[in-house]
Amino acid sequence: METTKLKRTDLGVGLYLLAAMVMFIVPIPSFLLDILLAFNIGVALTILFGAMFSREPLDMSFYPTMLLFTTLFRISLNVSSTRLILRYGDAGNVVQVFGEFVGGGDLIIGSIVFIILILIQFMVINKGSERVSEVTARFTLDALPGKQMAIDADLNTGAIDDAEAKRRRDKLQEEASFFGSMDGAVKYVKGDATAGLLITAINIVGGIIMGVTRFDLPIAEALNKYAILTIGDGLVSQIPSLSISLATGILVTKGAKDADFGGTMIKQVFGVPKVLYIVGGTLMLLGFITELNTILFVGFGLVFILVGRNMAGTIETASIEREVDTEEVEAEEIRQPENVTSLLQVDPIELEFGYGIIPLADVNQGGDLLDRVVMIRRQIALELGSVVPIIRLRDNIQLNPNQYIIKIKGIQVSEGEILFDHYMAMNPGFVEEEITGINTFEPSFHLPAIWITEGQRERAESLGYTVVDPPSIIATHLTEIIRQHISELLTRQDVQNLINNMKETNPSLVDDLTPKLLGIGEIQKVLQNLLKEGISIRDLLTICETLADYAQTTRDTDILTEYVRQALKRAISTKYFPAGESTSVVTLDPKIEQEIMNSVKQTETGAFLNLDPSRTKAIMDSVGAEVQKLENLGKSPIVITSPIVRMYFRRLIEDYYKDLVVVSYSEIETDVELQSVGMVTC
């Protein structure tokens, strides 16, 4: 049913344009011209009142296109009426009435009225609308980046959700496109007024020539006849054109959005009683002390005073009603049982800070912490391929002024403290000269650091210290915490969204994988295993193709994770083994590998290690010694194992050495150069 309706509207618009094109070429009879002129007036008035009562400019987002269509149709009517006037000296009832009635049947009066209409439209309405459109378009485009940043800030603070943010961004784009189009579309109205003036002048000259040469009329009679018809034609065209111009001015000058035009305007003009009292008193005074009509001015003065009195009563009544309503709402809220549902919501990530850090998060005070939070989400998405949930930022008066805490799912996982108007200087390891300051520790990696003042910053940087400002400290700390916990922040819904995005380009793969072979929960486990070890899931296509290949033989998510890691070996090699460099690593004794494999016990819920605690301690001591060797060399600790042992060895050490990288031989590209500096053995 909707499809049929759309087709009919499309047909109507098409016929509207086609009629305009036909009238440029094909002569039409006067009775049909009367119908089309009346229709044109009706369309113009519809657009005028539509613009007047629209809630906001975007309610008429196709207005620039309407201007083009109505301008074309109106000019085509001008051409048709001109053809009838010059050929027959008769353009139908509408043109004749407008020429005689509006102009009073007098050539001079009609000419003056026509010229006044042209001046009002061309010099007042069109010029003002054109200027307002230019300024609005420029300011709308200039303000676009700031408004988009404000939306991102609201999104990150939790004031709005993703759907509302998308709706606001789309609306911003629509507004920018609309006002940009209006800036150009106003030129149509301006050109139409100019064309109307020229057409009228041409018609008068052409009419005199036709009357004298073709119909043998005296010049005076020809002038009177054709000039009145031409002025009638001009008036019947310019009145709709004036309506369209007025509608354009109303649309581009709307100050308030989502407001009732009539009610708001009347309220703003007549809504202040004391203003009405002053105006009423002034009018009555003019009526009494001047020669002006006493009855008229005193009467109007009394009307203004009575309206002011009535308005004052209305305002007082509305104020009392608001107070009563407020009291009733408060009483009703007290009587109602507490709605605790909203209290059950747990935010995935929260950053709480003391009042001393508020300036860093307040945009009005020059703080850019909100912008940094936006960049953190972008950075994690690019680096790990996972969408970071909304990060809540809120102040907490229970904290120390310069303290902040980071919570994951409502539980505090880390904290830090900064000194406002200070900088943190860290020795990268090669700077020998010390600087004075307050000793502290960098919160992200617990490295020794020094708080310095603004005046010491330049000297510290020249000596080779790494100097960072407080917002960067907080942002870096928050980024590291998110990296550490990104696996547990990945929900089933997040995985479903990732799968849905990939389905747009690879529908056959998704249909083959889920739910036939694996459920969303099983895919989530694989992705969480990868993220837990810092492996990016951005190449979701390769991950899903690998899962589809091996899920037919096993649904063990740990084993599937190993297959996926091997498929991602190029990314893993690039991450841990720089090209063209020899990487120092530690290997695992084959005897220990065999011992670990012998301790693996398979159950219905998965595999676990049943290793003697004393042997576990001995292995961990050996791992610690070898890791220390690498750290003494300034290298990142990496342990290489055989593929079948990797996941069990990683599970064994993860509670002792969370940051230790464990890679299997199958996850390393053949061109990578490795140098073994030790072996885990005991």
Secondary structure, DSSP 8 states (H G I E B T S, - for coil): -HHHHHHHHHHHHHHHHHHHHHHHHS---HHHHHHHHHHHHHHHHHHHHHHHH-SSGGGGTTHHHHHHHHHHHHHHHHHHHHHHHHHHS---HHHHHIIIIITTT-HHHHHHHHHHHHHIIIIIIIHHHHHHHHHHHHHHHHHHHHHHHHHHHHHHHTSS-HHHHHHHHHHHHHHHHHHHHHHHHHHHHHHHHHHHHHHHHHHHHHHHHHHHHTS---HHHHHHHHHHHHHHHHHHHHHHHHHHHHHHHHHHT--SSS--HHHHHHHHHH--HHHHHHHHHHHHHHHHHSSS-HHHHHHHHHHHHHHHHHHHHHHHHHHHHHHHHHHHHHHHHHHS----GGGG---SEEEEE-GGGHHHH-GGGT--HHHHHHHHHHHHHHHHS-----EEEEE-TTS-TTEEEEEETTEEEEEEE--TT-EEEE--S---S---SEEEE-TTT--EEEEE-HHHHHHHHHHT-EEE-HHHHHHHHHHHHHHHHHHHH--HHHHHHHHHHHHTT-HHHHHHHTTTT--HHHHHHHHHHHHHTT-----HHHHHHHHHHHTTT---HHHHHHHHHHHTHHHHHHHHS-TTSEEEEEEE-HHHHHHHHHTEEEETTEEEE---HHHHHHHHHHHHHHHHHHHHTT---EEEE-HHHHHHHHHHHTTT-TT-EEEEGGGS-TT-EEEEEEEE--
